[in-house]
Amino acid sequence: MKAEQSISDTLDSALTALPPGPIAVAFSGGLDSATLLHALSRLPAARERGLRAIQIDHGLHAQSGTWTAHCEQICLACEVPLLSLRVSVERSSGLGLEAAARQARFDAFKSTLAEGEFLALAQHRDDQVETVLLKLLRGAGPEGLGGMRNLRRLGTAWAWRPLLDTPRAALRRYAEHAELEWVEDPSNIDTRFERNFLRHEVLPQLRDRWSRADQSICQSAEWIRAAADFIDEQAQRALARLQGLDPATLNYRDWLGLSDALRDPVLRRWLRYLHLPEPNQHQLGELERQLADAGEDKLPCVRWPGAEVRRYRDLIYAMKTQVLPDPDWQCAWDGQPLSLPADLGSLYLQPATRSNQDPAIAEPLKVRFRRGGERLRLDAGGYHRELRHLLQEAGVPPWQRGCIPIVLNRKDELLAVGDLFLSDVGRQQFARLDRTLCWIRDPG
């Protein structure tokens, strides 16, 4: 009864501190989630929030259908509605089976949770200890070594872990006293998985030698988490100071001048803001080395899967991995929307006046990309200038110059360079056609 009351009091206190919003329990049918579901179902404050359960079937075991039926029975007994979802785990993702299953599970949660809903997860103090040690062994920084947070964003919803300070032994005592039934996942004893090896082979020896190992590790994690929060706050301020007018740029000298504690988190916060993948420590070190050592006339570039960072003048630019268009590509164009290769967006000629509603033009044009040697005259009576000089003066980074669509007429006179430059000939021809050139860039 003591364990039941302790867990009930813990959850009641956590609910009081929780902002308004519905609650869904991540329910697997195992001991931990069965205890959490049962304890929450007995609290009026949880039921008033529209308590429900979500079960994810990964389809990795032959018994998964039986587990789903078991979850349905438990939820029926607790009078809590259950949503069961079947997911497909990508085995060839390179993440490993454990991580791939976790990703598939949380993707499913995010897709079904309502905005502002709280996903109650049954992780406890033993899980926190394992998490901190695994992060340490993987070389994580302060954010990782701070362990799991009680409350964290999960898409437009929240991940809520109210039992992180509760040892698993207390959950077992609760489940046994309440005569709960639960399923045992046989994969939980497979020591080929890192967490299971740590749980069954390493931690028992640590606890035998250091009786307060769990408390000490969690206490250290709390201190590290506080430091991580402070660093994150400083990183946010530094990023606001370093970011250019284009959000995808940073002042590279000021970034290199940051303290060691800030340089990494500023870059990672910047990349997350741009929805780009983050580098590993080797790639980050290579970026720092190239930026520090490369001469002013160089264009250092560091790539990792899905992203690259390049330097030009005083700025570094973050972007998806560049796919350049075929320089020989060329297309006849009648002014209607034209999809450009290499995800470079689309071009179209918009009627300049309301009276002109004809979507096509009779006068054929051509669209291609820069090949070198192009010249244009911007103003009547002026002189022709090389396009490369104009692009340099405009501060267009070199890697972008070959990705700007160029529009020519049938005489091969250059009319427009994207939406950057309009030649004198182009101005006259588009006025005659009663059209305005529009380049819609790909949002990615």
Phi and psi in degrees as a GROMACS rama.xvg file:
@    title "Ramachandran Plot"
@    xaxis  label "Phi"
@    yaxis  label "Psi"
@TYPE xy
-62.6725  -43.5433  LYS-2
-63.6552  -41.3779  ALA-3
-61.3804  -44.7932  GLU-4
-66.831  -38.7024  GLN-5
-62.9181  -46.0506  SER-6
-68.6003  -39.4629  ILE-7
-61.7885  -43.5847  SER-8
-64.5486  -40.1715  ASP-9
-61.4387  -45.6284  THR-10
-69.4215  -37.9696  LEU-11
-63.5069  -41.8133  ASP-12
-66.571  -39.9614  SER-13
-66.0221  -38.0161  ALA-14
-64.4318  -38.1612  LEU-15
-62.1777  -37.397  THR-16
-83.1988  -11.6602  ALA-17
-79.1408  134.276  LEU-18
-60.5046  162.084  PRO-19
-59.8137  146.801  PRO-20
152.551  154.215  GLY-21
-69.4428  162.541  PRO-22
-125.812  133.576  ILE-23
-124.192  129.371  ALA-24
-89.5384  128.518  VAL-25
-75.2689  104.155  ALA-26
-113.053  118.061  PHE-27
-103.211  -15.8035  SER-28
93.1738  -5.54616  GLY-29
-78.8975  176.102  GLY-30
-57.8896  -47.0787  LEU-31
-63.9818  -52.0643  ASP-32
-72.0404  -28.9351  SER-33
-65.5598  -39.8994  ALA-34
-65.2921  -45.5772  THR-35
-62.0539  -45.7559  LEU-36
-61.4097  -47.4173  LEU-37
-62.5498  -45.1639  HIS-38
-65.8733  -40.7694  ALA-39
-68.1005  -36.0421  LEU-40
-65.4097  -18.9998  SER-41
-92.0076  0.154468  ARG-42
-103.784  117.946  LEU-43
-55.8288  -35.0759  PRO-44
-63.3409  -31.6684  ALA-45
-75.8244  -42.3876  ALA-46
-64.7942  -34.8146  ARG-47
-64.1824  -20.1605  GLU-48
-88.2389  4.25047  ARG-49
77.967  51.1493  GLY-50
-58.1736  133.266  LEU-51
-144.952  174.362  ARG-52
-128.762  148.537  ALA-53
-127.935  125.58  ILE-54
-114.802  132.486  GLN-55
-107.939  123.122  ILE-56
-100.349  110.245  ASP-57
-78.8641  -14.049  HIS-58
67.0234  25.1872  GLY-59
-94.4585  -12.1409  LEU-60
-129.018  150.213  HIS-61
-64.4087  -25.9677  ALA-62
-86.7833  4.4319  GLN-63
-60.0674  -33.7942  SER-64
-65.9547  -37.7864  GLY-65
-66.1094  -38.4399  THR-66
-63.0173  -39.8713  TRP-67
-61.607  -43.9223  THR-68
-62.434  -38.8217  ALA-69
-62.6744  -43.4293  HIS-70
-62.0127  -38.4682  CYS-71
-63.0059  -40.6417  GLU-72
-66.3266  -42.9131  GLN-73
-63.4242  -44.9723  ILE-74
-66.1175  -35.6528  CYS-75
-63.7512  -42.484  LEU-76
-65.7859  -33.4744  ALA-77
-86.7605  -4.69014  CYS-78
57.5478  46.903  GLU-79
-123.313  125.527  VAL-80
-64.9027  142.983  PRO-81
-121.01  134.582  LEU-82
-113.087  119.607  LEU-83
-103.444  132.114  SER-84
-125.736  134.518  LEU-85
-99.7896  130.791  ARG-86
-120.988  160.753  VAL-87
-109.189  123.711  SER-88
-92.6282  124.073  VAL-89
-78.9578  102.46  GLU-90
-75.6305  -21.8986  ARG-91
-101.638  22.5136  SER-92
-75.7689  -15.8242  SER-93
86.7428  -2.16415  GLY-94
-84.7308  -18.345  LEU-95
92.0348  152.182  GLY-96
-61.8472  -41.964  LEU-97
-58.6508  -52.1075  GLU-98
-68.9861  -36.781  ALA-99
-65.7426  -39.964  ALA-100
-65.7518  -40.3041  ALA-101
-63.3688  -43.132  ARG-102
-63.2763  -44.2997  GLN-103
-62.0799  -38.3225  ALA-104
-65.2101  -48.1832  ARG-105
-73.7074  -28.9733  PHE-106
-62.4742  -39.8959  ASP-107
-66.9724  -42.1932  ALA-108
-58.7713  -48.4526  PHE-109
-61.6818  -32.5085  LYS-110
-74.4208  -21.6252  SER-111
-111.036  -17.0251  THR-112
-73.4718  141.193  LEU-113
-76.8573  158.617  ALA-114
-60.7061  128.451  GLU-115
81.0131  2.46988  GLY-116
-77.5918  148.823  GLU-117
-104.266  122.639  PHE-118
-91.8434  108.948  LEU-119
-80.3829  117.877  ALA-120
-109.427  142.611  LEU-121
-92.3404  16.7509  ALA-122
-60.1522  141.825  GLN-123
-126.093  -170.705  HIS-124
-63.1549  -38.2733  ARG-125
-61.6022  -40.5055  ASP-126
-63.4709  -38.4695  ASP-127
-63.3851  -42.8382  GLN-128
-59.9314  -47.1322  VAL-129
-61.1537  -42.1754  GLU-130
-62.3802  -45.7523  THR-131
-63.2735  -43.2178  VAL-132
-66.3694  -40.811  LEU-133
-62.6326  -42.1417  LEU-134
-62.3327  -40.5195  LYS-135
-61.536  -44.8621  LEU-136
-67.6384  -22.5116  LEU-137
-94.1585  3.78209  ARG-138
75.1396  32.392  GLY-139
-71.2002  160.193  ALA-140
-90.6333  -165.848  GLY-141
-56.7008  -39.9047  PRO-142
-61.2136  -43.1569  GLU-143
-71.6115  -41.2854  GLY-144
-71.4404  -15.526  LEU-145
-73.6789  -6.8932  GLY-146
73.8067  -168.215  GLY-147
-73.5229  145.265  MET-148
-96.1162  151.088  ARG-149
-63.3515  -34.9036  ASN-150
-138.785  127.262  LEU-151
-150.027  147.964  ARG-152
-61.5708  142.514  ARG-153
-138.951  86.2183  LEU-154
65.8233  -126.417  GLY-155
-92.7366  0.497445  THR-156
-107.568  -162.633  ALA-157
-134.917  142.53  TRP-158
-95.2281  126.019  ALA-159
-123.319  122.704  TRP-160
-121.001  86.6623  ARG-161
-79.2303  -8.61376  PRO-162
-111.607  19.835  LEU-163
-64.5466  -21.5107  LEU-164
-95.6841  3.62322  ASP-165
-102.947  126.25  THR-166
-70.3984  152.873  PRO-167
-63.194  -29.8433  ARG-168
-58.943  -35.4065  ALA-169
-68.0538  -36.6028  ALA-170
-66.0401  -40.3081  LEU-171
-64.7892  -42.526  ARG-172
-61.8718  -39.879  ARG-173
-61.2481  -50.3317  TYR-174
-61.8977  -40.5766  ALA-175
-68.9347  -41.7433  GLU-176
-67.0804  -35.7017  HIS-177
-83.1412  -2.38972  ALA-178
57.6757  43.8965  GLU-179
-77.7754  154.699  LEU-180
-109.973  141.538  GLU-181
-146.167  163.206  TRP-182
-101.563  150.584  VAL-183
-109.355  118.638  GLU-184
-76.9912  117.933  ASP-185
-61.4944  -22.6301  PRO-186
-69.6872  -15.8152  SER-187
-70.2544  -12.1902  ASN-188
-108.992  4.76924  ILE-189
-81.5678  104.55  ASP-190
-77.5437  5.71726  THR-191
-70.8163  -24.62  ARG-192
-81.8804  138.595  PHE-193
-57.1536  -48.4595  GLU-194
-63.3096  -40.8482  ARG-195
-65.1211  -39.381  ASN-196
-61.913  -43.9944  PHE-197
-63.0346  -42.5709  LEU-198
-67.1904  -44.3307  ARG-199
-95.5392  -26.184  HIS-200
-107.454  -37.8865  GLU-201
-95.8405  -52.9236  VAL-202
-60.9405  -38.5137  LEU-203
-57.1555  -36.9506  PRO-204
-71.4509  -39.3051  GLN-205
-62.3007  -42.0848  LEU-206
-69.945  -32.0808  ARG-207
-65.5514  -37.3386  ASP-208
-83.9343  -38.4486  ARG-209
-123.745  101.442  TRP-210
-64.3541  -26.4411  SER-211
-104.716  28.1091  ARG-212
-58.4446  -45.3555  ALA-213
-62.6278  -47.5057  ASP-214
-62.1781  -41.5975  GLN-215
-66.5773  -42.8826  SER-216
-64.1704  -43.0486  ILE-217
-67.7505  -35.2847  CYS-218
-65.4538  -43.6106  GLN-219
-61.716  -39.85  SER-220
-61.4874  -37.9666  ALA-221
-63.0176  -43.4684  GLU-222
-64.893  -43.1397  TRP-223
-64.7339  -37.3179  ILE-224
-65.1192  -39.3446  ARG-225
-62.8904  -40.7486  ALA-226
-65.5901  -39.2269  ALA-227
-63.3033  -39.62  ALA-228
-64.1476  -40.2139  ASP-229
-65.1608  -44.8697  PHE-230
-62.4684  -40.6063  ILE-231
-63.7139  -39.6885  ASP-232
-63.5794  -43.1333  GLU-233
-67.8413  -35.992  GLN-234
-64.8028  -38.4211  ALA-235
-61.6954  -42.7346  GLN-236
-67.2195  -42.5248  ARG-237
-64.7916  -40.524  ALA-238
-62.1821  -41.8913  LEU-239
-60.883  -31.6094  ALA-240
-78.9603  -33.6676  ARG-241
-90.8875  -23.7623  LEU-242
-67.8908  139.539  GLN-243
-81.9133  -178.374  GLY-244
-60.4771  -37.3122  LEU-245
-83.1971  118.141  ASP-246
-57.6527  -19.9785  PRO-247
-85.3922  15.4136  ALA-248
-127.012  152.587  THR-249
-136.38  147.576  LEU-250
-72.1953  112.895  ASN-251
-73.0419  -33.2522  TYR-252
-65.764  -43.855  ARG-253
-65.799  -34.2726  ASP-254
-66.5221  -44.3994  TRP-255
-63.7442  -27.6522  LEU-256
-79.1852  -6.92978  GLY-257
-67.957  158.586  LEU-258
-65.6665  158.637  SER-259
-56.6278  -34.0703  ASP-260
-70.7347  -21.9007  ALA-261
-103.642  -26.7614  LEU-262
-58.9959  -47.8924  ARG-263
-64.5587  -52.4476  ASP-264
-64.424  -30.8444  PRO-265
-65.0539  -46.3637  VAL-266
-62.6013  -42.3049  LEU-267
-68.9899  -39.2255  ARG-268
-63.0023  -40.9882  ARG-269
-61.1066  -47.1022  TRP-270
-65.9747  -38.53  LEU-271
-64.0934  -39.3587  ARG-272
-59.5167  -35.2434  TYR-273
-88.7722  2.47473  LEU-274
58.915  42.8262  HIS-275
-114.468  148.487  LEU-276
-66.0563  153.596  PRO-277
-95.7073  153.177  GLU-278
-81.6329  162.878  PRO-279
-83.1099  177.324  ASN-280
-65.6087  -34.1055  GLN-281
-64.4142  -44.5506  HIS-282
-66.4244  -37.8497  GLN-283
-64.7422  -42.6019  LEU-284
-62.965  -37.9272  GLY-285
-65.5768  -38.5351  GLU-286
-62.7127  -46.247  LEU-287
-60.3954  -43.3863  GLU-288
-63.7087  -47.1123  ARG-289
-64.9014  -40.6944  GLN-290
-66.3323  -35.5141  LEU-291
-76.2334  -33.2315  ALA-292
-98.1275  -27.3348  ASP-293
-70.0452  137.061  ALA-294
-67.1184  166.829  GLY-295
-63.8145  -24.331  GLU-296
-86.6116  -0.442609  ASP-297
-94.6627  162.55  LYS-298
-126.901  72.3123  LEU-299
-60.9927  146.344  PRO-300
-145.738  129.222  CYS-301
-121.941  128.667  VAL-302
-115.57  150.831  ARG-303
-145.658  167.185  TRP-304
-52.1766  118.543  PRO-305
90.2093  -4.85339  GLY-306
-155.283  162.136  ALA-307
-152.7  151.869  GLU-308
-123.087  128.838  VAL-309
-124.211  153.109  ARG-310
-110.344  138.97  ARG-311
-147.269  122.852  TYR-312
56.5434  -123.314  ARG-313
-92.8256  2.88353  ASP-314
-121.878  151.667  LEU-315
-107.077  144.16  ILE-316
-117.184  130.842  TYR-317
-106.148  139.231  ALA-318
-160.296  165.728  MET-319
-63.7563  157.573  LYS-320
-54.8269  125.05  THR-321
-69.6487  133.813  GLN-322
-119.611  110.084  VAL-323
-84.4623  145.232  LEU-324
-73.175  157.344  PRO-325
-63.9264  120.015  ASP-326
-62.6671  -18.8686  PRO-327
-89.0496  -2.14694  ASP-328
-64.4884  137.942  TRP-329
-153.102  147.008  GLN-330
-144.939  133.205  CYS-331
-70.2986  146.636  ALA-332
-142.179  133.236  TRP-333
-106.79  12.223  ASP-334
94.1178  -12.6917  GLY-335
-77.2502  161.829  GLN-336
-49.834  127.981  PRO-337
-123.512  118.314  LEU-338
-78.1134  125.452  SER-339
-86.4474  151.099  LEU-340
-69.4209  167.158  PRO-341
59.5909  31.2942  ALA-342
55.3413  41.3775  ASP-343
-95.2538  14.0756  LEU-344
95.3548  -151.194  GLY-345
-145.519  153.587  SER-346
-114.143  146.049  LEU-347
-157.329  157.54  TYR-348
-101.52  118.084  LEU-349
-94.8496  132.81  GLN-350
-55.7344  131.88  PRO-351
-78.677  -22.6996  ALA-352
-127.448  155.321  THR-353
-64.8469  -27.3438  ARG-354
-70.795  -18.2884  SER-355
-97.2582  105.099  ASN-356
-116.544  4.68926  GLN-357
-73.7982  118.997  ASP-358
-72.6487  -20.4854  PRO-359
-115.265  162.781  ALA-360
-119.752  150.803  ILE-361
-82.4719  -24.8525  ALA-362
-84.187  110.69  GLU-363
-69.5418  141.93  PRO-364
-121.263  171.307  LEU-365
-128.586  145.962  LYS-366
-125.854  133.068  VAL-367
-153.132  -172.432  ARG-368
-114.632  168.418  PHE-369
-62.2765  136.608  ARG-370
-121.077  -9.22736  ARG-371
106.066  141.277  GLY-372
86.6681  -0.899579  GLY-373
-66.439  142.529  GLU-374
-134.606  150.684  ARG-375
-153.242  156.082  LEU-376
-109.175  120.986  ARG-377
-78.3279  -37.2493  LEU-378
-125.336  148.786  ASP-379
-60.35  134.925  ALA-380
83.9076  -8.84463  GLY-381
-82.4529  -170.73  GLY-382
-113.95  157.724  TYR-383
-72.5094  138.942  HIS-384
-125.116  149.93  ARG-385
-71.5651  137.029  GLU-386
-61.398  -36.9401  LEU-387
-61.6724  -34.7586  ARG-388
-69.6781  -40.3812  HIS-389
-63.1682  -40.8724  LEU-390
-66.5124  -38.9538  LEU-391
-62.9493  -45.8475  GLN-392
-63.702  -31.8217  GLU-393
-79.9536  -5.02363  ALA-394
75.0437  22.8911  GLY-395
-74.8354  121.709  VAL-396
-57.4543  145.094  PRO-397
-54.4193  -38.5803  PRO-398
-70.9599  -15.4741  TRP-399
-89.8583  -16.6043  GLN-400
-67.4723  -30.708  ARG-401
-85.6633  3.33473  GLY-402
-110.611  9.36041  CYS-403
-97.6298  122.19  ILE-404
-67.5201  139.79  PRO-405
-115.076  132.882  ILE-406
-109.407  130.292  VAL-407
-127.005  157.564  LEU-408
-93.021  -174.589  ASN-409
-70.1511  -15.1448  ARG-410
-89.9584  5.967  LYS-411
64.9049  25.8115  ASP-412
-83.6585  134.373  GLU-413
-76.0353  120.146  LEU-414
-96.1893  -43.898  LEU-415
-152.359  149.028  ALA-416
-116.479  94.0567  VAL-417
52.89  -136.608  GLY-418
-107.704  21.3109  ASP-419
-89.6359  -48.1149  LEU-420
-132.111  139.842  PHE-421
-124.551  120.596  LEU-422
-73.6662  166.199  SER-423
-61.4534  -40.9335  ASP-424
-63.837  -41.9663  VAL-425
-64.27  -41.0585  GLY-426
-59.3359  -43.0634  ARG-427
-68.5128  -43.6066  GLN-428
-68.0309  -42.6766  GLN-429
-67.6593  -32.635  PHE-430
-65.2532  -39.7203  ALA-431
-66.364  -36.0021  ARG-432
-80.9263  -8.80945  LEU-433
58.3674  47.5166  ASP-434
-131.846  154.556  ARG-435
-121.09  132.546  THR-436
-78.9166  130.915  LEU-437
-126.076  131.492  CYS-438
-117.978  112.268  TRP-439
-96.7026  111.419  ILE-440
-78.589  151.79  ARG-441
-64.8434  129.236  ASP-442
-63.6396  -23.1369  PRO-443
